[in-house]
Amino acid sequence: MPLAGFFTRTALFPKAPIAIRHNFMTNTIAIWLGGLVLSLIAVDAILWDQSVLIFLGKALIALLTKMAFWR
């Protein structure tokens, strides 16, 4: 038996509960979420001159800089 098969079925790694094994992200949900994100970006670009996107980008860069410290 391969080593990977040994670790997937031992007491250390039991089978996941049924609720975890279901795939809840369907194509329809993904399309709706993508449309929501694109519409929010469009609203930000039209109403606030992309200031929210710039703020989120700066916050992401600051977060990545802080995380790079732990690397």
C-alpha positions as CSV (number, residue, x, y, z in Angstrom):
1,M,0.0,0.0,0.0
2,P,1.4,3.4,-0.9
3,L,2.3,5.8,1.9
4,A,-0.3,8.4,0.8
5,G,-3.0,5.8,1.1
6,F,-1.9,4.9,4.6
7,F,-2.3,8.4,5.9
8,T,-5.7,9.1,4.3
9,R,-7.5,6.2,6.1
10,T,-5.9,6.0,9.5
11,A,-7.3,7.2,12.9
12,L,-5.2,10.4,12.5
13,F,-7.2,11.4,9.4
14,P,-10.7,10.0,9.6
15,K,-13.2,10.5,6.7
16,A,-14.7,13.9,6.6
17,P,-18.3,14.4,7.8
18,I,-21.0,14.2,5.1
19,A,-21.6,18.0,5.3
20,I,-18.0,18.8,4.4
21,R,-17.9,16.4,1.4
22,H,-20.7,18.2,-0.4
23,N,-19.9,20.7,-3.1
24,F,-21.9,23.8,-2.3
25,M,-20.3,26.1,-4.9
26,T,-22.3,25.5,-8.0
27,N,-21.8,27.3,-11.4
28,T,-24.9,29.4,-10.8
29,I,-23.7,30.6,-7.4
30,A,-20.2,31.4,-8.9
31,I,-21.8,33.4,-11.8
32,W,-23.9,35.4,-9.4
33,L,-21.0,36.1,-7.1
34,G,-18.8,37.1,-10.0
35,G,-21.6,39.4,-11.3
36,L,-21.9,41.0,-7.8
37,V,-18.2,41.7,-7.6
38,L,-18.1,43.2,-11.0
39,S,-21.2,45.3,-10.3
40,L,-19.6,46.6,-7.1
41,I,-16.4,47.5,-8.9
42,A,-18.5,49.3,-11.6
43,V,-20.4,51.3,-8.9
44,D,-17.1,52.2,-7.2
45,A,-15.6,53.4,-10.5
46,I,-18.7,55.4,-11.4
47,L,-19.6,57.0,-8.0
48,W,-16.3,57.2,-6.1
49,D,-13.5,57.3,-8.8
50,Q,-12.2,53.9,-7.7
51,S,-11.2,55.2,-4.2
52,V,-12.5,52.1,-2.5
53,L,-10.4,49.9,-4.9
54,I,-7.3,52.0,-4.2
55,F,-7.9,51.7,-0.5
56,L,-8.4,48.0,-0.6
57,G,-5.2,47.6,-2.8
58,K,-3.2,49.6,-0.3
59,A,-4.6,47.6,2.6
60,L,-3.7,44.4,0.8
61,I,-0.1,45.5,0.1
62,A,0.2,46.4,3.8
63,L,-1.1,43.0,4.8
64,L,1.3,41.3,2.5
65,T,4.2,43.3,3.8
66,K,3.3,42.3,7.4
67,M,3.0,38.7,6.4
68,A,6.4,38.7,4.6
69,F,7.9,39.4,8.0
70,W,6.9,35.9,9.2
71,R,8.4,34.2,6.1
